[in-house]
Amino acid sequence: MSRHDAPWALYRESHRLDHRLLTHAGIHQATGMVLAQLDISATEALARMRAHAFAEHRMLIEVANDVLSRQLRFTNAML
């Protein structure tokens, strides 16, 4: 790698790290919203989101984004 390529490599790596952190933060925030909606523990809220993602053949981050955008609200009827 030349010295001219180094800044771009650092930018690409930091962008990947930012994406991972935002993804993790989004799932964490959505977990908090689900636990408030259902009055359950964070562990149970995350398990419910994972189960929903699995049942709908979707990625967890997609379900989390739907929760964050208020397109998806978890209810006790969703068991």
PDB file of N, CA, C and O in Angstrom:
ATOM      1  N   MET A   1       0.851  -1.167   0.000  1.00  0.00           N
ATOM      2  CA  MET A   1       0.000   0.000   0.000  1.00  0.00           C
ATOM      3  C   MET A   1       0.902   1.237   0.000  1.00  0.00           C
ATOM      4  O   MET A   1       1.818   1.349   0.815  1.00  0.00           O
ATOM      5  N   SER A   2       0.631   2.161  -0.924  1.00  0.00           N
ATOM      6  CA  SER A   2       1.419   3.382  -0.973  1.00  0.00           C
ATOM      7  C   SER A   2       0.956   4.345   0.108  1.00  0.00           C
ATOM      8  O   SER A   2      -0.099   4.159   0.714  1.00  0.00           O
ATOM      9  N   ARG A   3       1.752   5.367   0.339  1.00  0.00           N
ATOM     10  CA  ARG A   3       1.366   6.337   1.364  1.00  0.00           C
ATOM     11  C   ARG A   3       0.131   7.118   0.956  1.00  0.00           C
ATOM     12  O   ARG A   3      -0.536   7.706   1.808  1.00  0.00           O
ATOM     13  N   HIS A   4      -0.188   7.133  -0.345  1.00  0.00           N
ATOM     14  CA  HIS A   4      -1.389   7.820  -0.817  1.00  0.00           C
ATOM     15  C   HIS A   4      -2.644   6.982  -0.585  1.00  0.00           C
ATOM     16  O   HIS A   4      -3.742   7.525  -0.461  1.00  0.00           O
ATOM     17  N   ASP A   5      -2.481   5.666  -0.526  1.00  0.00           N
ATOM     18  CA  ASP A   5      -3.623   4.777  -0.297  1.00  0.00           C
ATOM     19  C   ASP A   5      -3.982   4.666   1.188  1.00  0.00           C
ATOM     20  O   ASP A   5      -5.113   4.319   1.525  1.00  0.00           O
ATOM     21  N   ALA A   6      -3.052   4.951   2.051  1.00  0.00           N
ATOM     22  CA  ALA A   6      -3.259   4.759   3.486  1.00  0.00           C
ATOM     23  C   ALA A   6      -4.465   5.532   4.031  1.00  0.00           C
ATOM     24  O   ALA A   6      -5.250   4.954   4.783  1.00  0.00           O
ATOM     25  N   PRO A   7      -4.648   6.812   3.685  1.00  0.00           N
ATOM     26  CA  PRO A   7      -5.825   7.507   4.229  1.00  0.00           C
ATOM     27  C   PRO A   7      -7.140   6.857   3.805  1.00  0.00           C
ATOM     28  O   PRO A   7      -8.082   6.800   4.596  1.00  0.00           O
ATOM     29  N   TRP A   8      -7.214   6.371   2.577  1.00  0.00           N
ATOM     30  CA  TRP A   8      -8.452   5.726   2.110  1.00  0.00           C
ATOM     31  C   TRP A   8      -8.685   4.416   2.842  1.00  0.00           C
ATOM     32  O   TRP A   8      -9.823   4.081   3.170  1.00  0.00           O
ATOM     33  N   ALA A   9      -7.630   3.682   3.098  1.00  0.00           N
ATOM     34  CA  ALA A   9      -7.765   2.424   3.836  1.00  0.00           C
ATOM     35  C   ALA A   9      -8.258   2.697   5.250  1.00  0.00           C
ATOM     36  O   ALA A   9      -9.110   1.973   5.764  1.00  0.00           O
ATOM     37  N   LEU A  10      -7.728   3.732   5.874  1.00  0.00           N
ATOM     38  CA  LEU A  10      -8.184   4.098   7.219  1.00  0.00           C
ATOM     39  C   LEU A  10      -9.643   4.550   7.190  1.00  0.00           C
ATOM     40  O   LEU A  10     -10.419   4.214   8.085  1.00  0.00           O
ATOM     41  N   TYR A  11     -10.014   5.316   6.153  1.00  0.00           N
ATOM     42  CA  TYR A  11     -11.397   5.768   6.034  1.00  0.00           C
ATOM     43  C   TYR A  11     -12.339   4.578   5.877  1.00  0.00           C
ATOM     44  O   TYR A  11     -13.371   4.505   6.543  1.00  0.00           O
ATOM     45  N   ARG A  12     -11.978   3.642   4.991  1.00  0.00           N
ATOM     46  CA  ARG A  12     -12.833   2.466   4.778  1.00  0.00           C
ATOM     47  C   ARG A  12     -12.982   1.662   6.059  1.00  0.00           C
ATOM     48  O   ARG A  12     -14.081   1.211   6.378  1.00  0.00           O
ATOM     49  N   GLU A  13     -11.901   1.476   6.793  1.00  0.00           N
ATOM     50  CA  GLU A  13     -11.956   0.712   8.043  1.00  0.00           C
ATOM     51  C   GLU A  13     -12.787   1.449   9.089  1.00  0.00           C
ATOM     52  O   GLU A  13     -13.572   0.821   9.799  1.00  0.00           O
ATOM     53  N   SER A  14     -12.631   2.767   9.197  1.00  0.00           N
ATOM     54  CA  SER A  14     -13.413   3.509  10.184  1.00  0.00           C
ATOM     55  C   SER A  14     -14.885   3.511   9.800  1.00  0.00           C
ATOM     56  O   SER A  14     -15.748   3.491  10.678  1.00  0.00           O
ATOM     57  N   HIS A  15     -15.190   3.534   8.495  1.00  0.00           N
ATOM     58  CA  HIS A  15     -16.584   3.482   8.049  1.00  0.00           C
ATOM     59  C   HIS A  15     -17.211   2.141   8.429  1.00  0.00           C
ATOM     60  O   HIS A  15     -18.355   2.095   8.880  1.00  0.00           O
ATOM     61  N   ARG A  16     -16.463   1.052   8.248  1.00  0.00           N
ATOM     62  CA  ARG A  16     -16.968  -0.267   8.642  1.00  0.00           C
ATOM     63  C   ARG A  16     -17.208  -0.315  10.144  1.00  0.00           C
ATOM     64  O   ARG A  16     -18.211  -0.868  10.593  1.00  0.00           O
ATOM     65  N   LEU A  17     -16.302   0.257  10.919  1.00  0.00           N
ATOM     66  CA  LEU A  17     -16.449   0.284  12.373  1.00  0.00           C
ATOM     67  C   LEU A  17     -17.661   1.116  12.758  1.00  0.00           C
ATOM     68  O   LEU A  17     -18.445   0.704  13.613  1.00  0.00           O
ATOM     69  N   ASP A  18     -17.830   2.299  12.132  1.00  0.00           N
ATOM     70  CA  ASP A  18     -18.993   3.138  12.409  1.00  0.00           C
ATOM     71  C   ASP A  18     -20.277   2.384  12.109  1.00  0.00           C
ATOM     72  O   ASP A  18     -21.231   2.460  12.884  1.00  0.00           O
ATOM     73  N   HIS A  19     -20.319   1.659  10.997  1.00  0.00           N
ATOM     74  CA  HIS A  19     -21.517   0.902  10.626  1.00  0.00           C
ATOM     75  C   HIS A  19     -21.816  -0.170  11.669  1.00  0.00           C
ATOM     76  O   HIS A  19     -22.967  -0.351  12.065  1.00  0.00           O
ATOM     77  N   ARG A  20     -20.786  -0.874  12.112  1.00  0.00           N
ATOM     78  CA  ARG A  20     -20.990  -1.911  13.133  1.00  0.00           C
ATOM     79  C   ARG A  20     -21.503  -1.301  14.427  1.00  0.00           C
ATOM     80  O   ARG A  20     -22.398  -1.859  15.063  1.00  0.00           O
ATOM     81  N   LEU A  21     -20.947  -0.160  14.825  1.00  0.00           N
ATOM     82  CA  LEU A  21     -21.383   0.482  16.061  1.00  0.00           C
ATOM     83  C   LEU A  21     -22.808   0.985  15.937  1.00  0.00           C
ATOM     84  O   LEU A  21     -23.597   0.845  16.871  1.00  0.00           O
ATOM     85  N   LEU A  22     -23.152   1.573  14.788  1.00  0.00           N
ATOM     86  CA  LEU A  22     -24.517   2.056  14.590  1.00  0.00           C
ATOM     87  C   LEU A  22     -25.488   0.895  14.562  1.00  0.00           C
ATOM     88  O   LEU A  22     -26.597   0.999  15.088  1.00  0.00           O
ATOM     89  N   THR A  23     -25.088  -0.208  13.957  1.00  0.00           N
ATOM     90  CA  THR A  23     -25.938  -1.386  13.919  1.00  0.00           C
ATOM     91  C   THR A  23     -26.179  -1.892  15.331  1.00  0.00           C
ATOM     92  O   THR A  23     -27.316  -2.177  15.706  1.00  0.00           O
ATOM     93  N   HIS A  24     -25.126  -2.002  16.105  1.00  0.00           N
ATOM     94  CA  HIS A  24     -25.245  -2.469  17.482  1.00  0.00           C
ATOM     95  C   HIS A  24     -26.098  -1.502  18.303  1.00  0.00           C
ATOM     96  O   HIS A  24     -26.950  -1.925  19.085  1.00  0.00           O
ATOM     97  N   ALA A  25     -25.865  -0.217  18.121  1.00  0.00           N
ATOM     98  CA  ALA A  25     -26.622   0.788  18.871  1.00  0.00           C
ATOM     99  C   ALA A  25     -28.096   0.745  18.502  1.00  0.00           C
ATOM    100  O   ALA A  25     -28.958   0.895  19.368  1.00  0.00           O
ATOM    101  N   GLY A  26     -28.392   0.541  17.228  1.00  0.00           N
ATOM    102  CA  GLY A  26     -29.789   0.463  16.787  1.00  0.00           C
ATOM    103  C   GLY A  26     -30.506  -0.731  17.376  1.00  0.00           C
ATOM    104  O   GLY A  26     -31.661  -0.626  17.788  1.00  0.00           O
ATOM    105  N   ILE A  27     -29.832  -1.857  17.417  1.00  0.00           N
ATOM    106  CA  ILE A  27     -30.435  -3.051  18.016  1.00  0.00           C
ATOM    107  C   ILE A  27     -30.638  -2.826  19.512  1.00  0.00           C
ATOM    108  O   ILE A  27     -31.670  -3.208  20.065  1.00  0.00           O
ATOM    109  N   HIS A  28     -29.667  -2.214  20.159  1.00  0.00           N
ATOM    110  CA  HIS A  28     -29.773  -1.928  21.596  1.00  0.00           C
ATOM    111  C   HIS A  28     -30.945  -0.990  21.875  1.00  0.00           C
ATOM    112  O   HIS A  28     -31.719  -1.217  22.805  1.00  0.00           O
ATOM    113  N   GLN A  29     -31.074   0.066  21.066  1.00  0.00           N
ATOM    114  CA  GLN A  29     -32.160   1.023  21.267  1.00  0.00           C
ATOM    115  C   GLN A  29     -33.516   0.374  21.002  1.00  0.00           C
ATOM    116  O   GLN A  29     -34.468   0.606  21.748  1.00  0.00           O
ATOM    117  N   ALA A  30     -33.612  -0.440  19.941  1.00  0.00           N
ATOM    118  CA  ALA A  30     -34.868  -1.129  19.635  1.00  0.00           C
ATOM    119  C   ALA A  30     -35.232  -2.106  20.752  1.00  0.00           C
ATOM    120  O   ALA A  30     -36.405  -2.258  21.091  1.00  0.00           O
ATOM    121  N   THR A  31     -34.234  -2.761  21.318  1.00  0.00           N
ATOM    122  CA  THR A  31     -34.475  -3.658  22.448  1.00  0.00           C
ATOM    123  C   THR A  31     -35.121  -2.887  23.597  1.00  0.00           C
ATOM    124  O   THR A  31     -36.058  -3.372  24.233  1.00  0.00           O
ATOM    125  N   GLY A  32     -34.617  -1.696  23.853  1.00  0.00           N
ATOM    126  CA  GLY A  32     -35.193  -0.857  24.902  1.00  0.00           C
ATOM    127  C   GLY A  32     -36.631  -0.470  24.608  1.00  0.00           C
ATOM    128  O   GLY A  32     -37.460  -0.409  25.516  1.00  0.00           O
ATOM    129  N   MET A  33     -36.932  -0.208  23.340  1.00  0.00           N
ATOM    130  CA  MET A  33     -38.308   0.141  22.982  1.00  0.00           C
ATOM    131  C   MET A  33     -39.239  -1.056  23.172  1.00  0.00           C
ATOM    132  O   MET A  33     -40.360  -0.903  23.658  1.00  0.00           O
ATOM    133  N   VAL A  34     -38.773  -2.252  22.787  1.00  0.00           N
ATOM    134  CA  VAL A  34     -39.602  -3.449  22.926  1.00  0.00           C
ATOM    135  C   VAL A  34     -39.810  -3.785  24.403  1.00  0.00           C
ATOM    136  O   VAL A  34     -40.911  -4.176  24.792  1.00  0.00           O
ATOM    137  N   LEU A  35     -38.779  -3.642  25.226  1.00  0.00           N
ATOM    138  CA  LEU A  35     -38.964  -3.946  26.646  1.00  0.00           C
ATOM    139  C   LEU A  35     -39.956  -2.979  27.275  1.00  0.00           C
ATOM    140  O   LEU A  35     -40.703  -3.358  28.177  1.00  0.00           O
ATOM    141  N   ALA A  36     -39.973  -1.733  26.808  1.00  0.00           N
ATOM    142  CA  ALA A  36     -40.956  -0.769  27.320  1.00  0.00           C
ATOM    143  C   ALA A  36     -42.365  -1.102  26.812  1.00  0.00           C
ATOM    144  O   ALA A  36     -43.339  -0.957  27.551  1.00  0.00           O
ATOM    145  N   GLN A  37     -42.475  -1.542  25.565  1.00  0.00           N
ATOM    146  CA  GLN A  37     -43.776  -1.887  24.994  1.00  0.00           C
ATOM    147  C   GLN A  37     -44.414  -3.064  25.726  1.00  0.00           C
ATOM    148  O   GLN A  37     -45.625  -3.089  25.942  1.00  0.00           O
ATOM    149  N   LEU A  38     -43.587  -4.041  26.107  1.00  0.00           N
ATOM    150  CA  LEU A  38     -44.112  -5.285  26.672  1.00  0.00           C
ATOM    151  C   LEU A  38     -43.883  -5.430  28.178  1.00  0.00           C
ATOM    152  O   LEU A  38     -44.372  -6.378  28.794  1.00  0.00           O
ATOM    153  N   ASP A  39     -43.138  -4.489  28.769  1.00  0.00           N
ATOM    154  CA  ASP A  39     -42.796  -4.566  30.190  1.00  0.00           C
ATOM    155  C   ASP A  39     -42.108  -5.887  30.516  1.00  0.00           C
ATOM    156  O   ASP A  39     -42.528  -6.627  31.405  1.00  0.00           O
ATOM    157  N   ILE A  40     -41.033  -6.161  29.767  1.00  0.00           N
ATOM    158  CA  ILE A  40     -40.244  -7.387  29.929  1.00  0.00           C
ATOM    159  C   ILE A  40     -38.771  -7.002  30.074  1.00  0.00           C
ATOM    160  O   ILE A  40     -38.411  -5.832  29.943  1.00  0.00           O
ATOM    161  N   SER A  41     -37.930  -7.995  30.344  1.00  0.00           N
ATOM    162  CA  SER A  41     -36.492  -7.746  30.483  1.00  0.00           C
ATOM    163  C   SER A  41     -35.853  -7.499  29.115  1.00  0.00           C
ATOM    164  O   SER A  41     -36.429  -7.824  28.076  1.00  0.00           O
ATOM    165  N   ALA A  42     -34.671  -6.926  29.138  1.00  0.00           N
ATOM    166  CA  ALA A  42     -33.928  -6.693  27.900  1.00  0.00           C
ATOM    167  C   ALA A  42     -33.596  -8.010  27.206  1.00  0.00           C
ATOM    168  O   ALA A  42     -33.644  -8.099  25.980  1.00  0.00           O
ATOM    169  N   THR A  43     -33.264  -9.022  27.985  1.00  0.00           N
ATOM    170  CA  THR A  43     -32.955 -10.334  27.415  1.00  0.00           C
ATOM    171  C   THR A  43     -34.161 -10.893  26.666  1.00  0.00           C
ATOM    172  O   THR A  43     -34.031 -11.416  25.559  1.00  0.00           O
ATOM    173  N   GLU A  44     -35.331 -10.775  27.283  1.00  0.00           N
ATOM    174  CA  GLU A  44     -36.555 -11.278  26.644  1.00  0.00           C
ATOM    175  C   GLU A  44     -36.922 -10.438  25.424  1.00  0.00           C
ATOM    176  O   GLU A  44     -37.370 -10.978  24.412  1.00  0.00           O
ATOM    177  N   ALA A  45     -36.738  -9.129  25.509  1.00  0.00           N
ATOM    178  CA  ALA A  45     -37.052  -8.253  24.373  1.00  0.00           C
ATOM    179  C   ALA A  45     -36.175  -8.590  23.169  1.00  0.00           C
ATOM    180  O   ALA A  45     -36.665  -8.656  22.041  1.00  0.00           O
ATOM    181  N   LEU A  46     -34.891  -8.801  23.404  1.00  0.00           N
ATOM    182  CA  LEU A  46     -33.988  -9.174  22.314  1.00  0.00           C
ATOM    183  C   LEU A  46     -34.368 -10.537  21.749  1.00  0.00           C
ATOM    184  O   LEU A  46     -34.326 -10.741  20.536  1.00  0.00           O
ATOM    185  N   ALA A  47     -34.735 -11.462  22.617  1.00  0.00           N
ATOM    186  CA  ALA A  47     -35.162 -12.794  22.153  1.00  0.00           C
ATOM    187  C   ALA A  47     -36.424 -12.683  21.291  1.00  0.00           C
ATOM    188  O   ALA A  47     -36.558 -13.391  20.293  1.00  0.00           O
ATOM    189  N   ARG A  48     -37.332 -11.808  21.669  1.00  0.00           N
ATOM    190  CA  ARG A  48     -38.563 -11.624  20.877  1.00  0.00           C
ATOM    191  C   ARG A  48     -38.239 -11.036  19.514  1.00  0.00           C
ATOM    192  O   ARG A  48     -38.804 -11.457  18.505  1.00  0.00           O
ATOM    193  N   MET A  49     -37.337 -10.068  19.476  1.00  0.00           N
ATOM    194  CA  MET A  49     -36.958  -9.481  18.183  1.00  0.00           C
ATOM    195  C   MET A  49     -36.260 -10.519  17.307  1.00  0.00           C
ATOM    196  O   MET A  49     -36.509 -10.586  16.104  1.00  0.00           O
ATOM    197  N   ARG A  50     -35.397 -11.319  17.903  1.00  0.00           N
ATOM    198  CA  ARG A  50     -34.709 -12.374  17.137  1.00  0.00           C
ATOM    199  C   ARG A  50     -35.709 -13.394  16.611  1.00  0.00           C
ATOM    200  O   ARG A  50     -35.617 -13.819  15.460  1.00  0.00           O
ATOM    201  N   ALA A  51     -36.652 -13.784  17.439  1.00  0.00           N
ATOM    202  CA  ALA A  51     -37.669 -14.754  17.010  1.00  0.00           C
ATOM    203  C   ALA A  51     -38.506 -14.185  15.872  1.00  0.00           C
ATOM    204  O   ALA A  51     -38.826 -14.891  14.915  1.00  0.00           O
ATOM    205  N   HIS A  52     -38.859 -12.913  15.978  1.00  0.00           N
ATOM    206  CA  HIS A  52     -39.648 -12.275  14.919  1.00  0.00           C
ATOM    207  C   HIS A  52     -38.845 -12.232  13.616  1.00  0.00           C
ATOM    208  O   HIS A  52     -39.374 -12.527  12.544  1.00  0.00           O
ATOM    209  N   ALA A  53     -37.576 -11.866  13.716  1.00  0.00           N
ATOM    210  CA  ALA A  53     -36.715 -11.822  12.525  1.00  0.00           C
ATOM    211  C   ALA A  53     -36.617 -13.204  11.888  1.00  0.00           C
ATOM    212  O   ALA A  53     -36.715 -13.332  10.667  1.00  0.00           O
ATOM    213  N   PHE A  54     -36.428 -14.227  12.695  1.00  0.00           N
ATOM    214  CA  PHE A  54     -36.335 -15.597  12.190  1.00  0.00           C
ATOM    215  C   PHE A  54     -37.634 -16.013  11.510  1.00  0.00           C
ATOM    216  O   PHE A  54     -37.612 -16.567  10.411  1.00  0.00           O
ATOM    217  N   ALA A  55     -38.755 -15.751  12.154  1.00  0.00           N
ATOM    218  CA  ALA A  55     -40.059 -16.150  11.616  1.00  0.00           C
ATOM    219  C   ALA A  55     -40.388 -15.437  10.310  1.00  0.00           C
ATOM    220  O   ALA A  55     -41.080 -15.986   9.453  1.00  0.00           O
ATOM    221  N   GLU A  56     -39.890 -14.213  10.163  1.00  0.00           N
ATOM    222  CA  GLU A  56     -40.174 -13.416   8.966  1.00  0.00           C
ATOM    223  C   GLU A  56     -39.063 -13.503   7.917  1.00  0.00           C
ATOM    224  O   GLU A  56     -39.122 -12.821   6.894  1.00  0.00           O
ATOM    225  N   HIS A  57     -38.052 -14.339   8.167  1.00  0.00           N
ATOM    226  CA  HIS A  57     -36.910 -14.499   7.250  1.00  0.00           C
ATOM    227  C   HIS A  57     -36.233 -13.152   6.977  1.00  0.00           C
ATOM    228  O   HIS A  57     -35.944 -12.797   5.834  1.00  0.00           O
ATOM    229  N   ARG A  58     -35.993 -12.419   8.063  1.00  0.00           N
ATOM    230  CA  ARG A  58     -35.371 -11.102   7.963  1.00  0.00           C
ATOM    231  C   ARG A  58     -34.171 -11.040   8.885  1.00  0.00           C
ATOM    232  O   ARG A  58     -34.010 -11.880   9.771  1.00  0.00           O
ATOM    233  N   MET A  59     -33.339 -10.048   8.674  1.00  0.00           N
ATOM    234  CA  MET A  59     -32.200  -9.832   9.555  1.00  0.00           C
ATOM    235  C   MET A  59     -32.662  -9.072  10.793  1.00  0.00           C
ATOM    236  O   MET A  59     -33.615  -8.295  10.735  1.00  0.00           O
ATOM    237  N   LEU A  60     -31.988  -9.301  11.898  1.00  0.00           N
ATOM    238  CA  LEU A  60     -32.331  -8.630  13.154  1.00  0.00           C
ATOM    239  C   LEU A  60     -32.271  -7.114  13.001  1.00  0.00           C
ATOM    240  O   LEU A  60     -33.135  -6.414  13.529  1.00  0.00           O
ATOM    241  N   ILE A  61     -31.279  -6.596  12.297  1.00  0.00           N
ATOM    242  CA  ILE A  61     -31.162  -5.146  12.137  1.00  0.00           C
ATOM    243  C   ILE A  61     -32.352  -4.583  11.371  1.00  0.00           C
ATOM    244  O   ILE A  61     -32.746  -3.443  11.617  1.00  0.00           O
ATOM    245  N   GLU A  62     -32.935  -5.342  10.454  1.00  0.00           N
ATOM    246  CA  GLU A  62     -34.119  -4.883   9.732  1.00  0.00           C
ATOM    247  C   GLU A  62     -35.304  -4.750  10.680  1.00  0.00           C
ATOM    248  O   GLU A  62     -36.044  -3.768  10.625  1.00  0.00           O
ATOM    249  N   VAL A  63     -35.478  -5.735  11.543  1.00  0.00           N
ATOM    250  CA  VAL A  63     -36.555  -5.677  12.531  1.00  0.00           C
ATOM    251  C   VAL A  63     -36.312  -4.510  13.482  1.00  0.00           C
ATOM    252  O   VAL A  63     -37.241  -3.773  13.814  1.00  0.00           O
ATOM    253  N   ALA A  64     -35.070  -4.340  13.919  1.00  0.00           N
ATOM    254  CA  ALA A  64     -34.737  -3.230  14.815  1.00  0.00           C
ATOM    255  C   ALA A  64     -35.044  -1.889  14.152  1.00  0.00           C
ATOM    256  O   ALA A  64     -35.588  -0.990  14.793  1.00  0.00           O
ATOM    257  N   ASN A  65     -34.700  -1.755  12.881  1.00  0.00           N
ATOM    258  CA  ASN A  65     -34.989  -0.504  12.174  1.00  0.00           C
ATOM    259  C   ASN A  65     -36.488  -0.257  12.080  1.00  0.00           C
ATOM    260  O   ASN A  65     -36.930   0.887  12.185  1.00  0.00           O
ATOM    261  N   ASP A  66     -37.278  -1.312  11.884  1.00  0.00           N
ATOM    262  CA  ASP A  66     -38.740  -1.162  11.859  1.00  0.00           C
ATOM    263  C   ASP A  66     -39.275  -0.717  13.213  1.00  0.00           C
ATOM    264  O   ASP A  66     -40.194   0.099  13.286  1.00  0.00           O
ATOM    265  N   VAL A  67     -38.700  -1.252  14.278  1.00  0.00           N
ATOM    266  CA  VAL A  67     -39.112  -0.843  15.629  1.00  0.00           C
ATOM    267  C   VAL A  67     -38.752   0.631  15.840  1.00  0.00           C
ATOM    268  O   VAL A  67     -39.567   1.409  16.336  1.00  0.00           O
ATOM    269  N   LEU A  68     -37.535   1.005  15.464  1.00  0.00           N
ATOM    270  CA  LEU A  68     -37.074   2.379  15.665  1.00  0.00           C
ATOM    271  C   LEU A  68     -37.887   3.382  14.852  1.00  0.00           C
ATOM    272  O   LEU A  68     -38.127   4.502  15.302  1.00  0.00           O
ATOM    273  N   SER A  69     -38.308   2.981  13.658  1.00  0.00           N
ATOM    274  CA  SER A  69     -39.093   3.884  12.806  1.00  0.00           C
ATOM    275  C   SER A  69     -40.584   3.797  13.121  1.00  0.00           C
ATOM    276  O   SER A  69     -41.409   4.449  12.482  1.00  0.00           O
ATOM    277  N   ARG A  70     -40.909   2.980  14.117  1.00  0.00           N
ATOM    278  CA  ARG A  70     -42.290   2.778  14.579  1.00  0.00           C
ATOM    279  C   ARG A  70     -43.196   2.152  13.516  1.00  0.00           C
ATOM    280  O   ARG A  70     -44.410   2.357  13.518  1.00  0.00           O
ATOM    281  N   GLN A  71     -42.590   1.394  12.618  1.00  0.00           N
ATOM    282  CA  GLN A  71     -43.358   0.631  11.640  1.00  0.00           C
ATOM    283  C   GLN A  71     -43.765  -0.714  12.220  1.00  0.00           C
ATOM    284  O   GLN A  71     -44.666  -1.374  11.702  1.00  0.00           O
ATOM    285  N   LEU A  72     -43.098  -1.120  13.300  1.00  0.00           N
ATOM    286  CA  LEU A  72     -43.391  -2.383  13.966  1.00  0.00           C
ATOM    287  C   LEU A  72     -43.491  -2.125  15.460  1.00  0.00           C
ATOM    288  O   LEU A  72     -42.590  -1.545  16.067  1.00  0.00           O
ATOM    289  N   ARG A  73     -44.582  -2.557  16.034  1.00  0.00           N
ATOM    290  CA  ARG A  73     -44.776  -2.462  17.487  1.00  0.00           C
ATOM    291  C   ARG A  73     -45.067  -3.856  17.993  1.00  0.00           C
ATOM    292  O   ARG A  73     -45.964  -4.534  17.491  1.00  0.00           O
ATOM    293  N   PHE A  74     -44.314  -4.281  18.983  1.00  0.00           N
ATOM    294  CA  PHE A  74     -44.529  -5.595  19.570  1.00  0.00           C
ATOM    295  C   PHE A  74     -45.682  -5.538  20.559  1.00  0.00           C
ATOM    296  O   PHE A  74     -45.814  -4.586  21.328  1.00  0.00           O
ATOM    297  N   THR A  75     -46.511  -6.570  20.528  1.00  0.00           N
ATOM    298  CA  THR A  75     -47.626  -6.692  21.464  1.00  0.00           C
ATOM    299  C   THR A  75     -47.600  -8.083  22.070  1.00  0.00           C
ATOM    300  O   THR A  75     -46.952  -8.984  21.538  1.00  0.00           O
ATOM    301  N   ASN A  76     -48.300  -8.262  23.176  1.00  0.00           N
ATOM    302  CA  ASN A  76     -48.378  -9.592  23.790  1.00  0.00           C
ATOM    303  C   ASN A  76     -49.097 -10.588  22.891  1.00  0.00           C
ATOM    304  O   ASN A  76     -48.902 -11.795  23.036  1.00  0.00           O
ATOM    305  N   ALA A  77     -49.927 -10.107  21.960  1.00  0.00           N
ATOM    306  CA  ALA A  77     -50.633 -10.984  21.037  1.00  0.00           C
ATOM    307  C   ALA A  77     -49.681 -11.615  20.008  1.00  0.00           C
ATOM    308  O   ALA A  77     -50.069 -12.548  19.305  1.00  0.00           O
ATOM    309  N   MET A  78     -48.453 -11.119  19.916  1.00  0.00           N
ATOM    310  CA  MET A  78     -47.495 -11.626  18.929  1.00  0.00           C
ATOM    311  C   MET A  78     -46.778 -12.879  19.403  1.00  0.00           C
ATOM    312  O   MET A  78     -45.877 -13.354  18.712  1.00  0.00           O
ATOM    313  N   LEU A  79     -47.140 -13.433  20.549  1.00  0.00           N
ATOM    314  CA  LEU A  79     -46.460 -14.618  21.093  1.00  0.00           C
ATOM    315  C   LEU A  79     -46.520 -15.788  20.181  1.00  0.00           C
ATOM    316  O   LEU A  79     -45.992 -16.852  20.505  1.00  0.00           O
TER     317      LEU A  79
END
